[in-house]
Amino acid sequence: MADKNARLAVVLNIVRGALIGIANTIPGVSGGTIAVVTGIYEDALSSLSGFFRENGGWKENTRFLAPIILGVAVGLIGFAHVIGHLLEVAPIPTSFFFLGLILGSLPFLIKTARRDTFRPIYLAPLVLTLGLMVYMSAAGTPPESDPVRTLGVASAGLVFLSGVISSGAMIIPGISGSFILLMIGMYTTFIAGLREGNLFVIGVFGLGSVAGLVFIAKLISFFLRRFHGATYYAIIGLVAGSIPGFWPGLPSGVAGVVSLASLVLGFALAYVLGAEKKTTQLSPTPTVDKRSRGGYDNS
């Protein structure tokens, strides 16, 4: 039974990782939000920031992170064309699907927040991050730039730095890594590298992404340990504030029905993928039960 649960956990973590990867190919969609939605956010931060020390050491952390990383790669590479096509032929239902994912996470987020003793000071980070996300939504999407396909020393450094910045944004809920790439003029380079299989560009970007993930994970884990309540309400503001950017307007007729069905599908998927984590995700205690990390404790 334990082996069956472990295999199921691996499959679910691959699916979670794929959703995070897909999200990071879409400007305005936050991979960090999807990590929260699917219930692996704090466990992933803990594994990344304390890879050799926490949660059973590097072997246990590798067993937990490997399926997620595989899923992210599948989502980034395997679905870049699919999502691009869906955004071209059915942009509104696709937006409603991701809107459903985010809405599906809110009941869990609110329920978990109520476990902490509320302090009025928590409203400050909530209002600040909520306002920031609403402002970013109102600012619109920056224009795209020409992709970089051949790398010299300067351009390789720029691609590496882009990986650092965007991966940091990937794990901050509500902040879109793709949107950040657009802002710094590197989004088309990222997408072109994936679609064209430019291994040099992808490799340099990937190295920067790893560096950014580890650094930002350590930073957020520190704030969660030291200022958990304030950090948690800031996360709620980021997630809730990302919702206006997804609202494309509800069309009439069949298109409206399909859009609402997409929203329900996204909401249901968020519930299913996050269900097993509802008792542990963003817990006030830094200790992570191995069983909450995918059933790897076979004792």
C-alpha positions as CSV (number, residue, x, y, z in Angstrom):
1,M,0.0,0.0,0.0
2,A,2.9,2.3,0.9
3,D,4.5,1.7,-2.5
4,K,1.2,2.4,-4.3
5,N,0.8,5.7,-2.4
6,A,4.4,6.6,-3.2
7,R,3.9,6.0,-6.9
8,L,0.7,8.0,-6.9
9,A,2.5,10.8,-5.1
10,V,5.2,10.8,-7.8
11,V,2.7,11.0,-10.6
12,L,0.8,13.8,-8.8
13,N,4.0,15.8,-8.3
14,I,4.9,15.4,-12.0
15,V,1.5,16.9,-12.8
16,R,2.0,19.7,-10.3
17,G,5.4,20.4,-11.8
18,A,3.9,20.4,-15.3
19,L,1.3,23.0,-14.3
20,I,4.0,25.2,-12.8
21,G,6.1,24.9,-16.0
22,I,3.1,25.7,-18.2
23,A,2.3,28.7,-16.0
24,N,5.8,30.1,-16.4
25,T,5.4,30.1,-20.2
26,I,2.4,32.5,-20.0
27,P,2.9,36.2,-19.2
28,G,0.8,37.1,-16.3
29,V,0.5,33.6,-14.8
30,S,2.7,32.9,-11.7
31,G,4.4,29.6,-11.2
32,G,4.5,30.4,-7.5
33,T,0.8,30.8,-7.4
34,I,0.3,27.4,-9.1
35,A,2.7,25.9,-6.5
36,V,0.5,27.3,-3.7
37,V,-2.6,26.1,-5.6
38,T,-1.3,22.6,-5.9
39,G,-0.1,22.4,-2.3
40,I,3.7,22.0,-2.6
41,Y,4.8,25.6,-2.1
42,E,6.4,25.5,1.4
43,D,7.7,22.0,1.1
44,A,9.5,22.9,-2.1
45,L,10.9,26.0,-0.5
46,S,12.1,24.0,2.4
47,S,13.8,21.4,0.2
48,L,15.4,24.0,-2.0
49,S,16.7,26.2,0.8
50,G,17.9,23.3,3.0
51,F,18.8,20.7,0.4
52,F,21.6,19.1,2.3
53,R,20.2,19.7,5.9
54,E,16.5,19.5,6.2
55,N,13.7,17.0,5.6
56,G,15.9,13.9,5.7
57,G,18.9,15.4,3.8
58,W,19.7,15.5,0.1
59,K,18.4,12.0,-0.7
60,E,14.9,12.7,0.6
61,N,14.9,16.1,-0.9
62,T,16.0,14.7,-4.3
63,R,13.2,12.1,-4.2
64,F,10.7,14.9,-3.5
65,L,12.0,17.5,-5.9
66,A,12.9,15.2,-8.9
67,P,9.3,14.5,-10.0
68,I,8.4,18.2,-9.7
69,I,11.5,19.3,-11.7
70,L,10.7,16.7,-14.3
71,G,7.1,18.0,-14.5
72,V,8.3,21.6,-14.8
73,A,10.6,20.5,-17.7
74,V,7.7,18.7,-19.4
75,G,5.4,21.8,-18.9
76,L,8.0,24.2,-20.2
77,I,9.2,22.2,-23.2
78,G,6.3,19.9,-24.1
79,F,3.5,22.4,-23.6
80,A,5.1,25.6,-25.0
81,H,3.5,25.0,-28.4
82,V,0.2,23.7,-26.9
83,I,-0.3,26.7,-24.7
84,G,0.7,29.1,-27.4
85,H,-1.8,27.5,-29.8
86,L,-4.6,27.6,-27.1
87,L,-3.9,31.2,-26.4
88,E,-4.2,31.9,-30.1
89,V,-7.4,29.9,-30.9
90,A,-9.1,30.0,-27.5
91,P,-7.6,32.7,-25.4
92,I,-10.7,33.4,-23.2
93,P,-11.4,29.7,-22.1
94,T,-7.7,29.3,-21.5
95,S,-7.6,32.4,-19.3
96,F,-10.7,31.1,-17.4
97,F,-9.0,27.8,-16.7
98,F,-6.1,29.5,-15.0
99,L,-8.5,31.9,-13.3
100,G,-10.3,28.8,-11.9
101,L,-7.0,27.4,-10.6
102,I,-6.4,30.6,-8.6
103,L,-9.9,30.8,-7.3
104,G,-9.7,27.2,-6.3
105,S,-6.8,28.0,-4.1
106,L,-8.4,30.9,-2.2
107,P,-10.7,28.8,0.2
108,F,-7.6,26.8,1.2
109,L,-5.5,30.0,1.7
110,I,-8.2,31.7,3.7
111,K,-8.8,28.7,5.9
112,T,-5.1,28.3,6.6
113,A,-4.7,32.0,7.4
114,R,-7.4,31.8,10.0
115,R,-5.3,29.3,11.9
116,D,-2.8,32.0,12.8
117,T,-3.7,34.6,15.4
118,F,-4.7,37.7,13.4
119,R,-2.8,40.9,14.1
120,P,-3.9,44.2,12.6
121,I,-0.3,44.8,11.4
122,Y,-0.9,41.9,9.0
123,L,-3.2,44.1,6.9
124,A,-0.2,46.2,5.9
125,P,1.6,43.5,3.8
126,L,-1.8,42.3,2.5
127,V,-2.8,45.8,1.2
128,L,0.7,46.5,-0.1
129,T,1.0,43.3,-2.2
130,L,-2.6,43.5,-3.3
131,G,-2.1,47.0,-4.5
132,L,1.1,46.0,-6.3
133,M,-0.6,43.3,-8.2
134,V,-3.6,45.5,-9.2
135,Y,-1.1,48.1,-10.4
136,M,0.8,45.6,-12.5
137,S,-2.5,44.3,-14.0
138,A,-3.5,47.9,-14.9
139,A,0.0,48.7,-16.4
140,G,-0.6,46.2,-19.2
141,T,1.9,44.0,-21.0
142,P,5.2,45.5,-22.2
143,P,6.0,45.0,-26.0
144,E,8.1,42.0,-27.0
145,S,11.6,42.3,-28.3
146,D,13.7,40.4,-30.8
147,P,15.1,37.1,-29.4
148,V,18.8,36.4,-28.7
149,R,19.8,33.2,-30.5
150,T,23.6,33.4,-30.4
151,L,25.5,34.1,-27.2
152,G,28.7,36.0,-26.6
153,V,30.1,36.9,-23.2
154,A,27.8,39.8,-22.6
155,S,24.7,38.2,-24.0
156,A,25.3,35.0,-22.1
157,G,25.6,37.0,-18.9
158,L,22.3,38.7,-19.7
159,V,20.6,35.4,-20.3
160,F,22.0,34.0,-17.1
161,L,20.9,37.1,-15.1
162,S,17.5,36.8,-16.8
163,G,17.2,33.2,-15.5
164,V,18.1,34.4,-12.0
165,I,15.5,37.2,-12.0
166,S,12.7,35.2,-13.6
167,S,13.2,32.1,-11.5
168,G,13.0,34.2,-8.4
169,A,9.7,35.6,-9.7
170,M,8.5,32.1,-10.5
171,I,8.4,31.1,-6.8
172,I,6.9,34.3,-5.5
173,P,3.1,33.8,-5.7
174,G,1.3,36.3,-7.9
175,I,4.5,37.4,-9.7
176,S,4.8,36.1,-13.2
177,G,8.3,35.1,-14.3
178,S,7.2,35.5,-17.9
179,F,6.0,39.0,-17.2
180,I,9.3,39.9,-15.6
181,L,11.1,38.5,-18.7
182,L,8.9,40.7,-20.9
183,M,9.8,43.7,-18.7
184,I,13.5,43.1,-19.2
185,G,13.1,42.3,-22.9
186,M,14.1,38.6,-22.7
187,Y,10.7,36.8,-23.0
188,T,11.0,36.1,-26.8
189,T,14.6,34.8,-26.2
190,F,13.2,32.4,-23.6
191,I,10.3,31.2,-25.8
192,A,12.4,31.0,-29.0
193,G,15.0,28.9,-27.1
194,L,12.4,26.4,-26.0
195,R,10.6,26.2,-29.4
196,E,13.8,26.0,-31.4
197,G,15.7,23.6,-29.1
198,N,18.5,26.1,-28.6
199,L,20.4,24.1,-26.0
200,F,23.1,26.7,-25.4
201,V,20.5,29.4,-24.6
202,I,18.4,27.0,-22.5
203,G,21.4,25.8,-20.6
204,V,22.7,29.2,-19.7
205,F,19.2,30.3,-18.7
206,G,18.7,27.1,-16.7
207,L,21.9,27.7,-14.7
208,G,20.7,31.2,-13.8
209,S,17.3,29.8,-12.9
210,V,18.8,27.3,-10.5
211,A,20.9,30.0,-8.8
212,G,17.8,32.3,-8.5
213,L,15.6,29.5,-7.2
214,V,18.0,28.6,-4.4
215,F,18.6,32.2,-3.4
216,I,15.0,33.3,-3.4
217,A,13.9,30.1,-1.7
218,K,16.3,30.7,1.2
219,L,15.0,34.3,1.4
220,I,11.3,33.4,1.5
221,S,12.0,30.5,3.9
222,F,13.7,32.9,6.3
223,F,10.7,35.3,6.2
224,L,8.3,32.4,6.7
225,R,10.2,31.2,9.8
226,R,10.8,34.7,11.3
227,F,7.7,36.6,10.2
228,H,5.2,33.9,9.2
229,G,2.0,35.8,9.8
230,A,3.0,38.9,7.9
231,T,4.6,36.8,5.1
232,Y,1.5,34.7,4.8
233,Y,-0.9,37.6,4.4
234,A,1.5,39.1,1.9
235,I,1.2,35.9,-0.2
236,I,-2.6,36.1,0.0
237,G,-2.4,39.6,-1.3
238,L,-0.2,38.5,-4.2
239,V,-2.5,35.6,-5.1
240,A,-5.7,37.6,-4.8
241,G,-4.3,40.6,-6.6
242,S,-3.4,38.5,-9.6
243,I,-7.0,37.7,-10.3
244,P,-8.0,40.9,-12.1
245,G,-5.3,40.2,-14.7
246,F,-7.0,37.0,-15.7
247,W,-10.5,38.4,-16.2
248,P,-11.0,38.6,-20.0
249,G,-14.7,39.3,-19.9
250,L,-17.4,36.6,-20.2
251,P,-18.5,36.0,-23.8
252,S,-22.1,35.1,-24.6
253,G,-23.5,31.9,-26.1
254,V,-21.5,28.7,-26.5
255,A,-18.2,30.5,-25.9
256,G,-19.5,31.7,-22.5
257,V,-20.5,28.1,-21.5
258,V,-17.1,26.7,-22.6
259,S,-15.3,29.5,-20.6
260,L,-17.3,28.7,-17.5
261,A,-16.7,25.0,-17.9
262,S,-12.9,25.8,-18.2
263,L,-13.2,27.8,-15.0
264,V,-14.9,24.9,-13.2
265,L,-12.3,22.5,-14.5
266,G,-9.5,24.7,-13.2
267,F,-11.2,25.1,-9.8
268,A,-11.7,21.4,-9.5
269,L,-8.1,20.6,-10.5
270,A,-6.8,23.0,-7.8
271,Y,-9.0,21.3,-5.2
272,V,-7.9,17.8,-6.2
273,L,-4.1,18.6,-6.4
274,G,-4.2,20.6,-3.2
275,A,-6.4,18.4,-1.1
276,E,-3.7,16.2,0.4
277,K,-1.7,19.2,1.5
278,K,-4.5,21.1,3.3
279,T,-3.4,20.1,6.8
280,T,0.3,20.9,6.2
281,Q,0.8,23.6,3.6
282,L,2.2,26.8,5.0
283,S,2.0,25.4,8.6
284,P,3.3,27.8,11.3
285,T,5.9,25.1,12.2
286,P,9.0,24.7,10.0
287,T,9.0,20.9,10.5
288,V,7.7,19.0,7.5
289,D,6.2,15.5,7.9
290,K,7.7,13.2,5.3
291,R,4.3,11.7,4.6
292,S,3.1,15.2,3.6
293,R,5.7,15.3,0.9
294,G,4.3,12.6,-1.2
295,G,4.1,9.4,0.9
296,Y,7.9,8.8,0.9
297,D,7.9,7.7,4.5
298,N,7.5,3.9,4.2
299,S,8.0,3.1,7.8
